[in-house]
Amino acid sequence: MALGLVTRILGPVHTEVHFRELDARERAFEFSAREGALTIAATDALAASVGLHTYLREVCGTAVGWDTPRPLPVTEFPDAPPTRRTAETDQLYYLNFCTQGYTAAYWDWDDWEREIDWMALHGVTLPLTLLGHEAVLLDAYAALGLDESTVLRFLGGPGYLPWQYMGNLDGFPGPMPSSWVDGHLRLARRVLERQRSFGMTPALPGFTGHVPDELAPGRTRTRTWQGFTTHVLDPADPRYARVAEEIARSQARLLGTDHLYALDPFIEMVPVDADPAFPGRVARATLAGLTEADPDAVWVLQAWPFSYQRDFWSDSRVHAFLDAIPDERLLVLDLWAEEDPQWSRLGAFGTKEWVWCALLNFGGRTDPIGDLQGAVDGINAAKAAGNRPVGLGLSMEATRNNPAFFELVADQAWTRTGDVSRDWLPGFVRGRYGPEADPALLAGWRALNTTVYGASGVRIFPEQFNGVLTARPGYTDLARPERVRAEVDGLVWYPWTDLVGAWEALVGAAEREPALAEGPLGGDLADVAMAVLARVADHRYAELVEAAAARGAVSAEDVERFLRVFDDLDALLATRPEYRYATWEARAESWAADDTDLRVLRDNARRVLTVWTTPGDTVLDDYAARLWAGLVGGYHRPRWEAWGRGLSRAVVDRHGATAELNRELTGIAERFLAEGAPTVEVPPEGVVGRSRALLERYGRAGAPRGR
């Protein structure tokens, strides 16, 4: 398997790579190179893959990121003395239920093969793998007496399956195409075979108590999540353990098992019974069914509810729930440990095994932001705990964003970083751009590390860190212009000239070596432009609110100046295929077997990134908004244009203007769901030329007031 990995990332010409077994008590690797031959000794296949990646990064100056073109430009293996590393932690967990919906919903084998190679090179041992669970549920519920059409209605739309599996919703927005189920069962088997061949131990979904109402009419209880109602069995009902067992048996039969079951019966929903002993009863019934089917079953539990609904999950309730699960049966994922660590609150989970996880990204938002130094400080503190974590984890709701943050966290499974700017950034920049990287690139990244990636104390959550580019327009801010200004200024917690200086450094390096912009640097240019233009848009929005509140009206020219930011960013994003909405929708369409499938798949792809539920329902509106070409100019801009048209009226008749705006916003959403995004023309000057033009237009001259 390791030799296949070499061929995929380096090309077929590299035959002088030799692997051998390393005898060591802990997971480790050792690499050496001499006279063009590379030798890697390792305790296991994943350690060997990390060893290969470490050699490529540290000796050849090239790394494999999510966005790295392959094969790598390595033409020879420079000599290297024997270099040995031992793993800092036993495990590296990867993915979040939501990632399947916000990033990988429409991936095919080529996407998954590339992703699994990334996992192997970074040492992922425990990937969460949801693929194929539709077929498992169909098989299990058929054995329990339900017909296929009933189960397909229960499953709902393909793009929303992660929330179905977590028990948040059912039947929305379907129906589930039967062709999807068959195709994804085949894909799941292929993905799992490859993961297991590397020695990974995939965690597969399990039963959460959530069932079709038709399974037990009159015997279920209802609960709600974000306006959706679902049905759950009582743990005292004999069918509870029976369903858990049947699903586990179907899964083992169709997909095999590695004895890890990811299931969260209370994810963002408090238990249907307030009795403090109730969660323990759920735990015992869940385990009874699991272990009947698989005596070696281990429950993988997200600690997210303990953070998200802390009012309910008091320390005593948490411990009562966890104590109902034997230590050897549980692995706890401290899901948002970089921001709200539960391990420090709950005594490192007592005697339970647990994983320190970094979430950072909610909904797949593309904002470049993070606290690099804070992440490694948090990891180092956890490693010093009495009951230290057995692993680290990347639990983002979507991948393909903020690669520096997630690469840094993954690296801590095999190393221990002190000062990020001094110890880690130079290697990251060299691996990302090549051994002869322009010194300006490191200078630029160090400036990013003190600005958008130095977000110490900033709560990075959609409801609190959005900016206006992807927010739902409204007029309530007209009554509080001073507060709006304070909020906008607070989003720039760093010297503005430092962020602009980072942008200048990256643009200058790309101009000196344009070929670099065809790889990761092109994406980085788009990311930094997002960071700058998002804050410029916030600033111009605040100016409009202040002007309307002070003068009672705004000019059409002022509104157009605000909207121009959308146009300019949309054009820049169009230069990168990964930042085009059309790329997302085309992936969804590729799974359609007929016109009926096509309608469902298009609807799911459009809906989840915009209204999430239905037009006019603002509960999850814009939660998964993206700064993508076609969305910025074709969806978000028309909404803000409608806002601008009604701004003067809103000063004297806010109620009437708001009602009219909401009607327009509903119409815009309905049109987008029906028609999709407009075609975006790709600027001929490319990402470098567009970056230079926008740098000159919005850089130092467009500085927000802030700092």
N, C-alpha and C positions, 0 to 999 in steps of 0.2 A: 504493500500500500504506500509506503514512504517513497518508493521509486516512482510510482504513478504520480505522486504529488510533485516530485522533482521535474518530471516531464511537463506537467501542466503549467508550472510557474516559470520554468527556465527554458523549456523547449526540448525537442528530442535530441539535440546535439550533445547534451550533458550526460555522458555515460560514466564519468569518473567520480561518481558519488557512491561511497561504500558505507553500509550500515552494519553495525555489530552490537551484540548485547553487552550491557554494562552491569556488572555485579555491584550493587550498592543497596544499603538498607533503606534509603529514602529515594524518592524520584529524582533523577539526575540525568544530565547528559555531558558529553565531552566531545568537542570538535577539534580537529587539526587538519591542516592542509600542507601538502608538500609536492612539488613538481607537478602541479596541475591536478592533483587528486585530492578530493575532500573525503575525510573519514569522520563519521559521527557514531559514537557509541552512546547508547541510552538504555535506561531501564525499561522503557516501553515505547510504543509507537508515537504517542503524543509527545513524550519527552524528546524523541528523535526529531519530530517536526519542529518543536521549539528550538532545538539545537541548530537545525538547518536555518531557521529564520534568524536566529541570533548571529550566526556566522555571516549571513547575507547582509545584515544590518551593520554589524560592527566591523567587518573586514572589507566587504564589498561596497558598503555605503548605499544599500538599496533595500527597502522594506516593502512588504505587501500590505497595503491598506485596502479598505473597501473599494476605493476608486483608483487603484493602481493598474495601469495597462499591463497586460501580460502577453507574451513572456517578458520577464525582466531583462534589462539590457546588461546582462552579465555574460561576458565572453570568455572569462577564464577564472580560475580559482586561485587567488593570491595565496602565497604561503602564510600559514598561521601556526603558532606553537600550540600545544595541547592546552585547551581552555575548558575548565569544568564549572558547571553550575548545578546547584541543588535547589529544588522547588521551595519556595517560601510557604506555600499552602498545598494541601492535598488536592483541592478541587478548584475548578473555575466554572461557575455556572453561567449560562448564557440564555438570554431572551426573556420575554414577558408575554403573557397571553395576548396583550394588545398588539405586540409587534407583528403577529400574524395578520392582523387586520390593517394596521397602519403602514406596513412596509411590504410584507411578503405575501399579501393576499392573492396575488395573481402570478407568482413566480412559477417558472417551469424548471425542468431538470438543469438546464445550463446555469440558471441563477442559483439553484441550490448547490450544484457542484462547486461553483465558485465560492459560495458562502461556507461550505463545509471545509474547503481548503483554508479559508481565512480562519475558521475555528481551530483547525489542526495546528496551523502555524503559530497561533496565539495560545495554544494549550487548553482549549475548552474541553472539559471532561464531562460536564453535565448540561447538554443542550435540552431545552424545552422543545418538544416536537409535537405539534398539534395535528399535523397532516394525517388524513385518513380517518379521523375520529367520526366523521359523518357516517362512513361505512360501518364503523363499530356500533354506533347507536342504531342504525337501521337493522343490523343483524341482531343486536340484543333485544330491541323492542319487538322485532318479529317473533323471537323466541318467547316473549312475554305476552304475545297475543295481539299486537297492533299491526294494522296493514301499512303498506309502504306509503300510501298517500297521506295517511295521518302523520307518520314520522317526518315526511318531507315538509309538510306544513309546519310542524313543530320546529324543524331546523331553521327555516327561514332563508334569508339571502346569503350567498356564499361570502360576501364581503363582511358580514357581521358574525361569522361563526365563533370568533373568540369570546364574544360576550354571551353567546348562547351556551358555550361550554362552561363559562363561569356562573351560569344561572341567572344572568342579568335580564335576559329577554328570551322570547321564543316567537317564531313565526314572522319575524320582521327582518328586512323587507323582502319577502320571498315572492314566489315559491322557489324552493331549492331545485335546480335542474338535476335530473337523475344522471345526466351525462357527467356532471361535475363530480358526483360521488364516485363513479367508476374510474374516472381519470385520476382523481386524487388518491384513490387507494393504490393504484399502480405507482404513482409518484411517491407516496409515503413509503412503500416497501423499498423503493430504490434509495431514497434518502436515508432511511434507517439502516439499510445494509451498508451504505458507505460510512455513516457515523460509527456504527459498531465495528467496522473493519479497522478504524483508527484506534479502537479501544475506548471510544466515548460510551457513556451510559445515559442514553436518552431518558428523560422523564416524560411520560405520556399522561394524558388527562384521565381523571377518575370521576366517580359519581359524587355529586354534591347534594343530592336530595331533590334536585329539580327534575320534574317529570312532565310529560304531556298530561293534561287534565283527564284525557280519555283513558289513561291507564288505571286510574282509581277514582272514578266520579264520586263526588261527595265525601271523599276521604282525604283530600289534600287541604293545605292551608295556603293562602295567598300572601304575597309580599310584593313590594313595589321598588323599582329602581328607575330614577329619572323619568317617571311617568309610565314605565312599563310594568305590567302585572304578570307574575309568574306563579307557578304552583309547586309546592314542595310536600313531600311525604313526611309524616311525623316519624321520628326515629323509633317510636314504639310499635309502629305498624310493621308486621312481619315482612311486608313487601319491600321495605327500605333495604334491609340487608340482602334480600333476594335480588333486587335491581343492581345494587353495587356488585354483587357476585357475578351476575350475568354479563354486565358490561365489561368487567375485568376478564372474564372467560372469552368473550367475543374478541376483545382486543388481543389477547394472547394468541388466539387462533388465527386472526387476520394479520397481525403485525408483529407477533412475538412480544416478549417482555424482558425488561431489564430490572423489574421489580421496583421501579420508582413511579409513583403516582402523584401527579400534580393536581390537587383539588382544594378548592376554597369555598366551603359551604356558606360563608358569611361575607364574601367580598363586597364591600360597600353597601351591605344590607344587614341590619341588625337581626339577630335571631327572632323568629316569629313568636317565641315564648320568652318572656322577661325573667323567668326563673333562672337564677344564677347557675343552677345545675343542668340547665337544658343543653348548653354547648357540649358538656361532657357526655350527655346521652347521645348527641349527634356523633361525637367522635367514636364512641363505643360501637354504635350501629354501623358506621362507615367501615371501621376496621373489621368488624365481624364479617361483613360481606367480602371485603378485600382479601382477608386472610383465608377465607374459605376457598376462594379461587386461587390464591397465590400465598402460600405460607411464608414466603420471604418478602412480602410487600412492605415497602417503606413509603410513608406519606410525606410528600414535599408540600409544605404549607407556606404561603406568603403571609408575612406579618403586617401587610398593608392595612387590614381592618383595625389593628391596634393603634395605628396612627390616624387613619382617616376618620374613624368614629370613636375617638378617645373618650367622649362623654359616656359612651356605653361600656367600652372595654377598659374598665378600671384595672388596676394592677391585680386585684384579687380575682376578677373575672378571667383575665388572661391566664393567670397561674392555674385556676381551677380547670380551665379548658385544656391547657397543655399537660397538666398532671394526669388527665384522663387518657393520655396517649403514652404508652411505654417508650422509654428513651430510645430503644433500638428500632422503634417504628417511625421515628419522626426526624425530618430535616427541616429546620426553619430558615426561611429566606428573609433577612432583614432588608426589605425591598428598597427603602429610600434612606439608606444609612448615611449618605453624604449630607443629607439635610435634616432628617428627623430620626436619628438612630433609636431603635427600640432596645437594642442590646444594653445600652447604658442606663436606660430606664428600668429594665426588667432583669437586672442582675445577670447579664449575658445569657439569659434564657436558662439559668440554673444548670442542670446537667444535660440539657438537650444539645445536640449538634446543630450548628447554625452557620449561615453564610452571610458575610458582609456584602451588600449589593449597592451599586450605584444606579440610580434611575435617571435623573437629570431631565430626560426628554419626555414630555407629555403630548400625546396626540400626533406626534410626527412633526411638530413645529420646527421650522428651519432656522430660527434665531441662533446665531453663534453666541453662546454664553456658557459660562461654567466657572467653577472655582478649582483650578488645577491644584494649587498648593493645599487648599482645604481638603481636597479628596485624599491626597496622600497622607496628610496629617491625621485624618480620620481613620484611615486604614492602619497606620502605624499605632494609633492608640488602641484599636481593636486587637491588633496582634499582641499587645501587651496585657490584654485582659486575662483574668484568672481562667475563665473558660473561653479560650481564644477561638476564633472562627476556624472551621475546618476548610474554609475556602472563601474566595471572593466571587463576586458575580456582577455581570452587566445586565441590568434588568430594565433597560430603556423601553418606552412604549413604541419607539420606532428607531430603526438604525439609519445609517446614511446621513448622519448629522453630527456635528461636533466631534470629528474623528480624534482630535488631540486628546480630548477628555477621556474617551473610552479606550484609546490605545494606552494612555497612561495608567488607567486602572487595571487593564489586563496585564500590563507589564509587572504590576506589583505581585502577581502570583509567582513570579520567578526572580524578583529583585526587590530591593528596598531603597526607595528614593528619599533623599533628604530635602534638598533645595531644588525645586523643579526647574527654575531658570538656569541654575548652574549645572545640575547633575543630569537632567533628562532632556531638556529642550534641544541642546546641540545634536544629540543622537537622533532625536525625532526629526529635526529639520534635515539632517544629512540623509537619513533613510528615505524621507519623503521626496526629496528633490535631487538626490544623487551626491556622489562623493566630492564633486567639484562645485557644490552649491554656492551661489553668490552669497557673500557675507551679509548682504542686505536682507536676505531672507531670515537669517537668525535674528538680526536686529528687529525686523518686523514682528517676528513671533514673540520676542521678548516684550515688545510694546503691547502686543495682544494679551500677553500674560498679565500685564499690569492694568489692562482695561477690561475688555469683555470677558477675558478668562481669569480675571482677578475679582470675581463676584463674591467676595467674602461678606457674609451677612445679608446677601440679597436672596430673598425667597423666590426661587425660580419655579413658578407655578402658573398655569395659563390664566387663572383669574387675577393674578397679581403682577404678571410680567408679560404683557401683550404688545403694547403700543397700538396705534390706531390703524396701521396698514391692514390688519386682518380682524379688526374689531367690528362689532355690529354698531352702525351709526345710531345716534339718538341725541336728544336735545336737553337732557337733564343737566349737562355740564354748564349750560348758560346761567344757571343760578349760582354757580360756584367757580367763577373764573380763577380766583386766587388759589383754590385747591387744585384745579387743573394744572395751573402753572407749576405748583409745587410738585405734583406727581410727575409731570413731564421732566422737570429739572432733575428729579430724583432718579430717573432712569439713566442719567449720565453721572455716575458716581466717581468718575475718573477725569483727568484733564483731557478735554476734547482734542487738543492738538496731538496727544499721544496716539489716539486712535487714528486720526488722519495721517500721522507720521507712519504708522504701521501700513496703512493703505498705500501711501506713497512708496514705501520700501518694496512692497510686493509688486506693485505696478511697474516700478523701475526695473526690478529684476526680470520681470516677464518681457519687458521691451528689449532688454539686452540679450535674452535668450528665449525667443518666442516659442520654441519647441516645448519648453516646460509647461506652457499654458495648455497644451493638449492633454496633459495629465492632471495630477492633483492640484497643481498651482492654479489652473483655470477655475476649479471649484472653489479654491480658497479666495480667489479674487471676487467671485460672486458672493461668497459668505461675508467678506469684509464690506462689500458694497451694501449688502443687506443691513449690516450693523449700522452703517453710517446713515443710509437713506431712511431706515426705520425711525431713527431719532430726529432726522430732519423733518419727516412727515409729522411726528409728534409735535415738534416745535411750531410748525406752520398751522397745525390744528389748534394749538393753544392760542396762537395769534388771532385766528379767526374767532374763537370763542371770546377772547378779550375784546376784540373790536366790536363784535355784535353786542356784547353786554354793555360796552361803554357808549357806542354810537347808535345802537339800535338797528344797524344795517351793515352789510359788507358788500364790497364791490364784486362784480363778476370776475374781474382780473385777479382779485385776491383768492377767490375760490379756484380759479384755473391754475394759479401758481401752486396751490396745494395739490391739485390733481395731477400736475405735471410730474410729481415725484412717482406716482403710480406708473405713468407712461414710460418714464426713463428706466425704472427698475424692471418693468416687464420686458423691455427690449434687451436689457443686459442679461436677464435670466434666460431669454430665448437662445442665447449663444451656447448654452449647455444642455444637452439632451436630458440629463438627470434632473434639471430644474424646469422642464416643460410639462405642463399638465397633460398634454397629448400623449406623452410617453406612458403615463399611468393608465389612461383610459385604453390605449392600444393593448396593453398587457391584459386588461380585463376582457376585452373583446376577443382575444386570442383563445379563450376557453369556451367560446360559444359554439354549440353544435347546430343551432338553428336560430331563427329570428326570435323565438320566445326566450331562449337563453340570452341572446344578445340584449334584449330589453332589460332583463333582470340584472345582468352584469354591468351594463352602462349605468343603470340607476344606482346600484350599490357603489360603484366607483365615484360617481358624482355626489351622491348624498352624504357619504361619510366625511368628505372634506369640506362640506358646506353646512347644511342645516342639521346634519347627523340624524335627526328624526324626521320631522315634517315641516314644511314652510309655515312660519308663524309661531312655531313652538321654539322658544328661546332657551330652553333648559340646557341643551348641548350645542346650540348654534355656534359655529366657528371654533369649537373645541379643537378640532384637528385641522385648522386652517393652515395653509402652506403659502410661502412666498415662492410661487411657481409661475412661470410665464403662462398666460392664459387665465390664470386665477387672479393674479394681481390686476391685470388690465381688463380682463373680461368678466370678472365677477365682483371683486372688491371695489374697483373704481366706479362702476355704475351705481353701486350702493352709496358711495360717498358723494357722487355727483347729485344724486337725489337729495341727500342731506343738505348739500350746498344750496340747491334751489329753494329749499324751504327754510333756510337759516334766518332770513330777515323776518319772515312771517312768524317764526317760532319765538322771536323776541316779544311779540305782542300777543300771540295766541299759541302758547306752547302745546296746549292740549290738542287743538285742531291740527297744528303742524305735525305733531307726533302721530296722530291717527293717519294722516295722509302719508307720512313717511313709511309707517308700518305697512300700509297697503302696497306702496311701491316696492318695499323690500320683499314682501311676499311674492309679488309678481316677478321680480328679478330672480328669486330663488326658483320659482316654478318654471320659468323659462330656462334656467340653467339645467334643471333636472331633465327637462324635455329635450333640450338642444345641445347641451354641453358647452364647452368653451370655444370661443372663436379661434380661427387659425391665426397664429402669431408669426409674423415675418421675422426671419433670422437676420440680424444686422450683418452686412457683408464684412465689416471691419473686425468682427470677432470679439471675443471677451476682452482681449488686451486693448484694442482700440476703444471699445465702449467704456472700459474701466478708466482709461485716461480722460475721456471726455467728461465722464461723471465726476471724476476726481477734481477736475478743474472747475466744474460747475458747483459741486456741493461740498468740497473739502473744507479748507479753512474759511472760505467766503460764506459757507452755509452753516457756520457753527451755531448750535443751540446755545442758549444762555448758560444753563447749568454751571459746570465748573470749567 
